[in-house]
């Protein structure tokens, strides 16, 4: 078995971060940390706010920047949680019209 075929070792998370949508009035976003080293969380918070500052969740650019935030959290081994103010079912699918 070569080095490329070996499964990657799962490392424990280094912290937990929650990204909260505050509403249509700026600032739109808040990045909260429940646990983790400040040396890891603070730079992540800065990068996340730089990507999301003027973007509401319905903006097309938000989807691209959200994926960048997710990849950044994976690189930093941070658990990431999103609170967009709506249940996830509503976020992904529009409600069906009543008969």
N, C-alpha and C positions, 0 to 999 in steps of 0.2 A: 504494500500500500504506500503510495507516495504522499508527500506532504499536502498536496492539493486535494487528495481524497479523504483526508482525515476530517471528521466533523469538528466544527469550531466549538471550543469550550464555552459554555454559558457562564459568564461572569455575573456576579450579583450586581444589582443596580446601585448606583452611587448617590441617588437622591430621587425625590418625587417632586414634580412640578405640575401645577394646575394653571391652565390658561383660561381666563374668564373674560367673556364679552360683557362690557359694562353698559352698552346701549349706543344709540345713534349720536350722542353728544360726545365730542372728544374730551378726554382720551377714551378710545374705544376699548382698550384692552388692559388687563392687569395680569401679571405673572406672579403666582403665589407658590412658595415652596413650603412643604410641610416638614421635610427633613432632607438632609444632605449637606455636604461641605460647601461653605460660602465660596470657596475658590473655584468650584465647578458651577454652582447655580447662578451666581451673579453675572459672569460673562454670558451664560446661556440666556438669562433674562434680558440682557442688553441686546443680544442678537435677535431674540424673538420680538422684542418691542420695535426694533429697527425694521423688521420685516412686516409687522402688522399695524403700526401706529395709525395710519390714515385709512385702513381698509375695514369696512364693515363685512360681515360674513357673506352677504349676498353679492359682493363684488367679484367678478371673474378672476381677478388677480389674487384674491384670497385663497382660492384652491391651490394655486401654484406655490404660494408662500407657505401655506399650511403644510404641504408636503416637504418643503425645505426645513421647516421647524421640526417635523417628525423625524427626518433623516438626521438632523443635528442632535436631537435627543437620543437617538439610537447610538450615534457615535460617542456621545458623552456618557452613555449607560444610565440615562435618566428615565424614570417612569413618567409618562406624559399623559395628562388628562385634560380634556377640553370641556368647557362649560359655555355653550353658546346661547344659553337661556331658553332653549327649546328641547323637548325630548328628542333623542336620536332618530326615532321613527319618523318624526315630522321633518327633521332636517334632511333625511335622505329621500323621502317620498312626499309628494303633495297629497293632501287629504282627498279622499274620493268624494265626489258630489253626492248629495242626498237625493234619493229617488223621488 
